[in-house]
Amino acid sequence: MLSPHSHMKIRVMPKTTESIRNLCKSTLYLFLTFVSPFILYRCIRFLSMYSSSSTSAPKTDAEILRRKRIEKSKLYFDITTPKVPIIYSSYYDIRFFGIEKLHPFDSSKWDRIRGFLISEGHLDKNSIVEPFEASTDDLLVVPPLAILPNWLVRMKVLSPFRRQVGGTILAAKLAKEQGWAINVGGGFHHCSSGRGGGFCAYADISLCIHFAFFRFTISRVMIIDLDAHQGNGHEMDFAGDGRVYILDMYNPDIYPFDLTARNYIKQKVEVATGTTTDGYLKELDKALRVARDNFAPELIIYNAGTDILDGDPLGGLKISPDGVAQRDEKVFRFARERNIPLVMVTSGGYMKTSARVVADSIINLSRKRLIDLSPRYGRR
């Protein structure tokens, strides 16, 4: 028989263990919130030995090397069975032993978007296009290559990002063939050839455009960046490049506060913290009219972040879910009426509801006949 003192120990130990567990969780959360972004931002500034050699080479040599890398890339491939130009891979999602759940970034957003579309009968799971992971040579088309010292972090965090980069690059090919394509991931618009930032390790938008320039011999691309944050990465990459027209509609009161990059925005639309749906959509209508008059693109890259949603902890805006659907509809209609191929990437969005909003917007685009979710072969 146990003594009374033994009973006391049995009661106290679980409470002590639970207290330690809670303390560890709190400490880990603080670490992830404040330290991990710092580590990521610094680490992604490092270049591999290949990147260093290519950036120090004369411009003509660097361009030749870039073309060779694009030529041998496997990221563009032909679709041999009927598919829908929606790109996704189960490798997109970040799983880091459960630790990712403590970070503000929704690391399973992409899978949940796909899940909504399939479970509700809007999309056949076998009709989705799965991309390859971008290789080191693919990424060095727009250096730097992100390097983290821990192999586990590379496998669990950077590999999913590389797969999403492959999806964004492939999306341009599918858009040229079918008129539109949606990469369920991607949109790392804070990363440029000179630095990383935000939650962005690779410059997928810039890479997508460089691949398109070479593979399609096009010379005019428009970026419509409607994420709540300024897209300072692609703005630095195409600074002074007349082939790329950037329409960036963002909240100037939040990260990244990149005043240098703002100088390279062709069409800047600043929407203040607290902007609501009606005001936002009116500004967008005006912005699209101006863009239509100023530039005639051969391809549109649409960065469709949902961090503009009311309640998003990082966006500062107050746009309703229906407002997001209307926003996406306006952009797709803008492209459709001019017969311009459009690539959409999902970019930021830091609430669990973002996945539902993205899925509903895609469903709305289908209902409005701006996209067709029935499988077909690559060429339209």
N, C-alpha and C positions, 0 to 999 in steps of 0.2 A: 504493500500500500504506500502511496506517495505521501510525503509529509506536507503540511500546509505551506512550508517554505518552497517546496517543489512546485506546488500549484502557482505560487506567485511568480516563479521563474518562467513557467510556461506562458503566463499571461504577458509578462513584460517583454520577453524576447521578440515576439512578433511585432509589437509596437516599435521596438528599437530598430528592428530590421526594416520596417516600413518607413520609419523616419529617415534612415540612411538612404533607402531607395529614393525617396522623394527629394532628398538633398542632392543626390547624384543626378537625378533628372533635371533639377533646377540648374545645377552647375553646367551640365551638358548643354542645356538649352541656351544659357548665356554664352557659352563658348561658341556654339554654332551661329548664334545671332550676331555676335560682335567680332569673333576671331576668324571664323571660316571665310567670310567674304574678304577680309583683309588678305588672308593667305591666297585665296583664289585670284584676287586682283593682281597680287605681286607675282605669283607663279606663272600666270599666263602671259607675262611680259617677256619671259625668257625665250630665246630663240634656239632652235637646234643648230648644229654645225652647218647643216644644209641651208638653213634660212640665213645664217650670218654670211655665208659665202655668196648667196644669190643677191642679197640686198647691197653688198659692197661692190658687186659687178657693175660695169657700165649699163646704162638703161637698155641699150640695144641687146646686149648679151642677156640681161635679165628677161627681156621680152621673148627672146628666142627660147630660153629655158622654160618660161611659162607656157609657151605654145607646145613645146615638147611634152610637158607634163599633162596638158589638157588632151593632146593627141592620144596618149597611151592610157588615159583614165578609163576605167570600166564603169563609171557612174552613169553614163548614158547607155542605155541598152534598149533594144526593140521589144515591144510588147507583142507576144505571139499568141496570146489567148485573150478573149474579150475581158476588158477591165474597165473600171471607173477611174478617172484621174485623181483619185484620193490616195495619198501616200502615207503609209504608216508601217511601223514594225514594232513587234513586242519588245525589241531591244531599245526602244525610245525611253522607256520608263526607268527611273533611277531607283534602285533598291540597295540600300546600304545598311543592312542588318537592322532595319527599323529606325535608325537614327534620322533618316531623311524626313520622317513624319514630324520632327520637332522644328524643321526649318520652314520659314514662311512660303517657300516655293512649293507648289503642288507637284510633286514628282511623279504622280500617276495620272495627271490631267489628260495626257494624250490617249492612254488606254481607255479612260472613261468616256471620252468623246466618241471613240470608235464603238465602244460598248453600247452607248445610247442609240447610235445610228443602226447598229445591227439588231439589237434586241427589239426595237420598235418597227422593224421591217422596212426600213428605208434603204438599207445597204446590205448586199450579200457579202459575207466575210471573205468569200473566195474571189471577189471582184476587186479587192484592195490591192494596190501596187506596193510591193515591199522593196525598199531601196537597199543598195549596198552601203557598207560603212566607208566613209571617206578615208583613204589611205594617207600616209605621210606626204607622199608626192602630191596628192590632190589638195591637201591643206596648204602646201607650200606655194600653190598658185597665188595665194594671198598670204604671205607669211605674216606673223610668226606662227610656229607650231607650239601649242600649249604643252608645257611640261610640268608635271608634278613628280616629286621624288618617290612617292609611294606607289608601287605597282597596283595595289588594291584600289587606290583612288582613281588611277588611270582606267582600270577595268570597270569599276562600278559607276563612275561619274563621267569621265571624259569619253569613254567608248559610246555610251548612249548619245552624247552630244555629236560625236562624229557620224553616227548613223543618221541623225537628224540633218546634219549638213549634207549627207548624201541625198536625203530626201528633197531638200530645197533645190539642189543642183539638178536633180532629175525632173523636178516639177517644171522647170523651164522647157525641157524637151516635150513633156506631155502637153503643156499649155500650147506650144507651137503646133502640135499635132491635133489637139482636140478643142482648142480655144480657151481652156481654163485648166487649172490644176490646183489642188489644195494639199499642202503638206501639213498634216495634223500637228507636226512639231515645228521647230525652227523659229527664225525671227530673232537671231542673236545680234540685235542692232547696236549694241554698245561696243562690240569688238571690231577693231580695225587692224590693218597691217602693222600698226605701230604699238598697239596696246589692247588689253582686254578690259572688261569692266562689267559692273552689274553682275548678272548671273551668266555672262556671255564669254565663252572661252574661244569660240571660232567665228570668223566673219562669214557666215553662210550666205548672207545677202550679196556681199561683194564677190564671193566665189561664184555664186549663181550667175551674176552679171558677166563676169569675165569669161566663164564657160560659154555663155550665150553669144557674147561678142565674137568669139572664135568659131564656134560650131555653126552658127547661123549667119555669120557675116552681117549681122545687124549693127547699127551705129547709133540707135536712139532708144534709151530705156528710161522709163519713169518709175521712181520709187514713191509710193503713196504710203507714208508712215503715220498710222493713226493710233499707235500705242500711246499711252499717257505720257511716257517719257521720251525725251528728245533722242533721236537716232544718231547719236554723235559718231558711232563707228563708221557707218557707210558714208557719212558726211565728210569725214577726214579722208577716207579712201578715194573719194571722187572729187576732192577739192579742186576746183578749176577745170574739171573735165566736162566739156560741153556736150558730151554724148549722154550724160546722165542728168536728168531733171528731178530734183528732190522736192516733193511737197511734204512738209513735216508739220503736223498739227499736234501740239503737245502742251503740257502744263509746265510753264517756266519756273514754277515755285518748288519743283522737286528735282531730285537727281536726274541728270548728271551735272547740271550747271556749267556746261561746256561752252563758254563764250566764244572760244576760237572756232569750234565746229559750227556754231550758229552763223558765222560769216559765210559758210559755204552752202547754206540752204537756199535753193533757188526761190522757193515760195514758203515763207515762214508764217504759220498761223498759231499764235499763242492763246491758249484758253486757260483762264485763271482757275485756281482752286475754288471748288464749289460750283463750277459751271454745270447747269442742268441740261436735260435732254433736248428741250426745244431750242435753246440757245446754241447748243453744240451742233445740232443738225443744220441750223440756219448758216452757221459759219462754214460747215462742210459744203453745203450747196454753193455758197459763194466761191469757196476755194476751188471746187471742181470746175466751175465756169471759167475762172482765171486760168487754171491749168490747161483746159481745153484750148483756150485762145493762144497760149504761150508756147505749146510744145506738142509735137505729133509723134508719140512714141511708137515703136514697133513691138514693145513688150512692156508690161506693167508688173512690178513687184509690189504686192500689197501686204504691208505689215499690220496685221489685224489684232493687235493686243486687246485683251478684255480687261485690262487694269483700269480702264475708264469707268468701270461699273461703280455704281453707288455702293459704298461700303468697302471697296478695295483698300487694304491698309497702306498701299504705297502709291496709288494713283492720284488721290485727292479730288477726283471729279465725281459727279453725281448723275451718271447716265443709267437709265433703266435697261433691263434685258431687252425689251422691245426696241429701245433706242439703238442698241448694238446691232440688232437684226436689220433695222432700217439703214444704219450706217453701212453695213456690208452690202446691202441691196443697192444702195446708191453707187458704191464703187464698182460693183459688178455690172450694173446697168451702164455706167460711164464707159466701161471697157467694151461691153457687148454692142452698144449702139455705134461704136467706131470700129468694130471688128478687130480689137486689139487683144492678143493673147494675154491672159492674166494669171499670175502665180500668187496664191495666198498662203501666208505663213501665220501661225497663231500667236507667236511671241508671248508677251507678259500677261499676267492674270493670276492674282494671288489669293483667290478665295475658292473654296471647294465648289461653289456654284458656277464657276467659270466654265467648266467642262459642259455642263448642261446648257449654258447660254451659247457656247460655240456650236454644239450639236443642233440646237433649235434654229440657229441662224442658217446653218447648212440646209436644214429641212425647209426653211422659208425660201432660200434661194432656189431649191428644187421646185417648190410649189409655184413660185413665180416664173418658172421655166427659164431662169437665168443659168442654171446648170442642169445636166441630165445625169441622174444616178443609175441609169441602166448601163450594163456592161457593153463595151464595144471595142473594136480593134484600135490600134494606135492612131491611124490616119483618119481625119474627118472627111 
